[in-house]
Amino acid sequence: MCVLCGKDFVANVHWTDRHVEDRARAAAPGSDPVEYQRHRRRDRGHRTVLTNEVLRHYGLRVEDWSGSKYVLRDRKGSTHIVQDLGALWPAAAKLAGQPLDPLDPALRAAISAANVG
């Protein structure tokens, strides 16, 4: 695998991208591949925004890298490149130096406060 170009020898679609892949396969012959990519990129962007709401609490952030990988960063400048959201959470826990608990009351309060204000 070339980490710079983001091309894998074997394509594995993570379940978070599966519904977009299934929609593309079910499309009629001659359907617009640009429209498929538009949906895929929009969905990835939305997932990135939601993921950053959680990661912000731990001093981390993630960015979509060319629609094929994610770049995870901390405030100190450390980075990890991850394939998909499934690989993101263990890497985020390692980078944060603590387990990430989605049910942490402080995290839930921070997200609620951010959504209110």
C-alpha positions as CSV (number, residue, x, y, z in Angstrom):
1,M,0.0,0.0,0.0
2,C,1.2,3.5,-0.8
3,V,0.3,5.7,2.1
4,L,1.0,8.8,0.1
5,C,-1.5,8.1,-2.7
6,G,-4.0,6.3,-0.6
7,K,-4.3,3.3,-2.9
8,D,-4.7,-0.1,-1.4
9,F,-4.1,-3.3,-3.3
10,V,-7.3,-4.8,-1.9
11,A,-10.2,-2.4,-1.4
12,N,-12.0,-2.9,1.9
13,V,-15.0,-0.8,2.5
14,H,-15.7,0.1,6.1
15,W,-19.3,-0.3,7.2
16,T,-19.6,3.5,7.6
17,D,-19.1,3.8,3.8
18,R,-21.1,0.6,2.9
19,H,-24.5,2.3,2.3
20,V,-23.0,4.6,-0.3
21,E,-21.2,1.7,-2.0
22,D,-24.4,-0.3,-2.0
23,R,-26.3,2.6,-3.5
24,A,-23.7,2.9,-6.3
25,R,-23.9,-0.8,-7.1
26,A,-27.7,-0.6,-7.2
27,A,-27.7,2.3,-9.6
28,A,-28.9,1.8,-13.1
29,P,-26.2,1.2,-15.8
30,G,-24.9,4.5,-17.1
31,S,-25.4,6.3,-13.8
32,D,-23.2,9.3,-13.0
33,P,-20.0,8.3,-11.2
34,V,-19.5,12.0,-10.3
35,E,-22.8,11.9,-8.4
36,Y,-21.6,8.8,-6.5
37,Q,-18.4,10.6,-5.5
38,R,-20.3,13.7,-4.4
39,H,-22.5,11.6,-2.1
40,R,-19.5,9.7,-0.7
41,R,-17.5,12.9,0.0
42,R,-20.5,14.6,1.6
43,D,-21.1,11.7,3.9
44,R,-17.4,11.5,4.8
45,G,-17.4,15.2,5.6
46,H,-20.5,14.9,7.8
47,R,-18.9,11.9,9.7
48,T,-15.7,13.9,10.1
49,V,-17.7,16.8,11.7
50,L,-19.5,14.5,14.1
51,T,-16.3,12.7,15.0
52,N,-14.5,15.9,15.8
53,E,-17.3,16.8,18.3
54,V,-16.2,13.8,20.3
55,L,-12.5,14.1,19.7
56,R,-12.4,17.8,20.7
57,H,-13.1,16.8,24.3
58,Y,-9.9,14.8,24.2
59,G,-7.7,17.4,22.6
60,L,-7.7,15.7,19.2
61,R,-9.1,16.4,15.7
62,V,-9.4,14.4,12.5
63,E,-9.4,15.5,8.9
64,D,-10.4,13.7,5.8
65,W,-7.4,13.0,3.5
66,S,-8.4,13.0,-0.1
67,G,-11.5,10.8,0.5
68,S,-9.4,7.7,1.3
69,K,-7.8,8.1,4.7
70,Y,-8.2,10.1,7.9
71,V,-5.4,12.1,9.5
72,L,-5.7,12.2,13.3
73,R,-3.9,15.0,15.2
74,D,-3.3,16.1,18.7
75,R,-2.4,19.6,20.0
76,K,1.2,18.7,20.3
77,G,1.6,18.0,16.6
78,S,1.6,14.2,16.7
79,T,-0.3,12.6,13.8
80,H,-1.6,9.2,12.8
81,I,-3.0,8.2,9.4
82,V,-5.9,5.8,9.7
83,Q,-7.8,3.9,7.0
84,D,-11.3,4.3,8.4
85,L,-13.4,5.2,11.4
86,G,-13.0,1.7,12.8
87,A,-9.2,2.2,13.0
88,L,-9.6,5.8,14.2
89,W,-10.9,5.1,17.8
90,P,-8.0,2.9,18.9
91,A,-5.5,5.3,17.4
92,A,-7.3,8.2,19.1
93,A,-7.1,6.5,22.5
94,K,-3.4,5.8,22.1
95,L,-2.8,9.4,21.0
96,A,-4.9,10.8,23.9
97,G,-3.2,8.5,26.4
98,Q,-6.5,7.4,27.8
99,P,-9.6,5.4,26.7
100,L,-12.3,7.4,24.9
101,D,-15.6,6.8,26.6
102,P,-18.6,8.0,24.5
103,L,-20.8,7.8,27.6
104,D,-18.5,9.9,29.8
105,P,-20.8,12.5,31.5
106,A,-18.2,15.3,30.9
107,L,-18.1,14.5,27.2
108,R,-21.9,14.4,26.9
109,A,-22.1,17.7,28.8
110,A,-19.5,19.3,26.5
111,I,-21.3,18.2,23.4
112,S,-24.7,19.4,24.7
113,A,-23.2,22.8,25.6
114,A,-21.6,23.1,22.2
115,N,-24.9,22.3,20.5
116,V,-26.9,24.8,22.6
117,G,-24.5,27.7,22.2
